[in-house]
Amino acid sequence: MSFYERHRDFVEEVLRTAPEGVRVEWSGDMLVMQTTPPNIHQLNLGLVQRQFERRVPDDYGFSGNSALTTLDVTKERSPDLTYLPIASFTREGNTTPAEEALIAVEVVSPSNAGNDWVDKLRDYAVMRVPLYLIIDPREGTVTLFSEPNHDRYHVRHDRKFGDSMRIPEPFDFDLDLSGLVRYPS
């Protein structure tokens, strides 16, 4: 029995009563709560989103912080940015099966980098999200993971802020990283 199934009432109460600006996710037996991200986080996310918007397939739409779940409900993750089939937005509820997502994009938090670099890296691979893009303003790097299998991705590409990065099908474009901003030292 999953964490969610064992603690369904508790999780639903936390989701219902979480203060404005607090995000709640779970992975296995861990409940993760995070505060609203800083302005640089939002700026970098917006710069990347704008470029993806020009290349997203017609039958997909942008979603920020949508809850992606696995069929067995052992994981729920809410990427900063994802693209989902437009049809998924018309369903009841507030979750979407992770296998419908084209990509998960995360901007690393200055205070909790392990969540994006370890936990979400593992979870998105397990959830079979085909592409996982990590923007890290602490280090000034962008990393794209692809080809998920079990609990890891098999392909990794790293670039520095200021470079460009090839984003494969179904987007098929060069992501311009020149406008991304680092967190202050």
Salt bridges, closest charged atoms under 4 A:
GLU13 OE2 - ARG16 NH2 2.77
GLU25 OE1 - ARG77 NH1 2.95
GLU25 OE2 - LYS120 NZ 3.42
ASP29 OD1 - ARG6 NH2 2.91
ASP80 OD1 - ARG23 NH1 2.84
ASP80 OD2 - HIS41 NE2 3.10
GLU100 OE2 - ARG91 NH2 2.77
GLU106 OE2 - LYS120 NZ 3.00
ASP116 OD1 - LYS120 NZ 3.87
ASP119 OD1 - ARG122 NH1 3.79
ASP123 OD1 - LYS75 NZ 3.25
ASP123 OD2 - ARG77 NE 2.89
ASP123 OD1 - ARG122 NE 3.04
ASP136 OD2 - ARG138 NH2 2.72
ASP158 OD2 - ARG156 NE 2.98
ASP172 OD1 - ARG166 NH2 2.28
ASP174 OD1 - ARG166 NH1 3.23
